[in-house]
Amino acid sequence: MKKRYEVHMGDPGKLPHISFIVQAENEFEAEKLANKRYPKLEICSIKEK
């Protein structure tokens, strides 16, 4: 069962940051999808929706 995760990403020390929703099996998968989508940004937080 896939869950929805809100991922918040940004460049450390710079604004604006972005957030978007990914559907993934778990938090680790959500992190992989987020890094694939925006490889240059760092993940600030991942929250289950």
Short mmCIF file of the C-alpha atoms (twelve columns), coordinates in Angstrom:
data_MODEL
# 
_entry.id   MODEL 
# 
loop_
_atom_site.group_PDB 
_atom_site.id 
_atom_site.type_symbol 
_atom_site.label_atom_id 
_atom_site.label_alt_id 
_atom_site.label_comp_id 
_atom_site.label_asym_id 
_atom_site.label_seq_id 
_atom_site.Cartn_x 
_atom_site.Cartn_y 
_atom_site.Cartn_z 
_atom_site.pdbx_PDB_model_num 
ATOM 1  C CA . MET A 1  0.000  0.000  0.000  1 
ATOM 2  C CA . LYS A 2  1.499  3.302  -1.086 1 
ATOM 3  C CA . LYS A 3  1.410  6.234  1.287  1 
ATOM 4  C CA . ARG A 4  1.595  9.939  0.556  1 
ATOM 5  C CA . TYR A 5  4.607  11.851 1.829  1 
ATOM 6  C CA . GLU A 6  5.129  15.597 1.807  1 
ATOM 7  C CA . VAL A 7  8.783  16.240 1.007  1 
ATOM 8  C CA . HIS A 8  10.343 19.618 1.815  1 
ATOM 9  C CA . MET A 9  13.578 20.351 -0.043 1 
ATOM 10 C CA . GLY A 10 15.940 23.252 -0.441 1 
ATOM 11 C CA . ASP A 11 19.474 24.482 -0.798 1 
ATOM 12 C CA . PRO A 12 20.994 24.881 2.696  1 
ATOM 13 C CA . GLY A 13 21.104 28.544 3.692  1 
ATOM 14 C CA . LYS A 14 19.119 29.689 0.663  1 
ATOM 15 C CA . LEU A 15 15.456 30.372 0.090  1 
ATOM 16 C CA . PRO A 16 12.950 29.594 -1.326 1 
ATOM 17 C CA . HIS A 17 12.517 25.965 -0.429 1 
ATOM 18 C CA . ILE A 18 9.983  23.766 -2.173 1 
ATOM 19 C CA . SER A 19 7.594  21.094 -0.997 1 
ATOM 20 C CA . PHE A 20 5.730  18.490 -2.991 1 
ATOM 21 C CA . ILE A 21 3.861  15.223 -2.501 1 
ATOM 22 C CA . VAL A 22 5.250  11.833 -3.515 1 
ATOM 23 C CA . GLN A 23 3.579  8.441  -3.295 1 
ATOM 24 C CA . ALA A 24 5.837  5.729  -1.951 1 
ATOM 25 C CA . GLU A 25 5.829  2.486  0.025  1 
ATOM 26 C CA . ASN A 26 7.880  3.986  2.872  1 
ATOM 27 C CA . GLU A 27 9.983  6.986  3.869  1 
ATOM 28 C CA . PHE A 28 13.139 5.532  2.303  1 
ATOM 29 C CA . GLU A 29 11.405 5.178  -1.094 1 
ATOM 30 C CA . ALA A 30 10.023 8.723  -0.766 1 
ATOM 31 C CA . GLU A 31 13.564 9.989  -0.165 1 
ATOM 32 C CA . LYS A 32 14.843 8.152  -3.264 1 
ATOM 33 C CA . LEU A 33 12.052 9.611  -5.433 1 
ATOM 34 C CA . ALA A 34 12.701 13.125 -4.124 1 
ATOM 35 C CA . ASN A 35 16.453 12.853 -4.780 1 
ATOM 36 C CA . LYS A 36 15.743 11.614 -8.301 1 
ATOM 37 C CA . ARG A 37 13.409 14.557 -8.962 1 
ATOM 38 C CA . TYR A 38 15.712 17.260 -7.547 1 
ATOM 39 C CA . PRO A 39 19.253 15.854 -7.297 1 
ATOM 40 C CA . LYS A 40 20.893 19.202 -6.409 1 
ATOM 41 C CA . LEU A 41 18.633 19.992 -3.443 1 
ATOM 42 C CA . GLU A 42 18.813 18.589 0.069  1 
ATOM 43 C CA . ILE A 43 15.840 17.117 1.880  1 
ATOM 44 C CA . CYS A 44 14.751 19.174 4.876  1 
ATOM 45 C CA . SER A 45 11.878 16.984 6.021  1 
ATOM 46 C CA . ILE A 46 9.600  14.148 4.987  1 
ATOM 47 C CA . LYS A 47 6.160  13.885 6.621  1 
ATOM 48 C CA . GLU A 48 3.499  11.271 6.061  1 
ATOM 49 C CA . LYS A 49 0.211  12.835 4.949  1 
# 
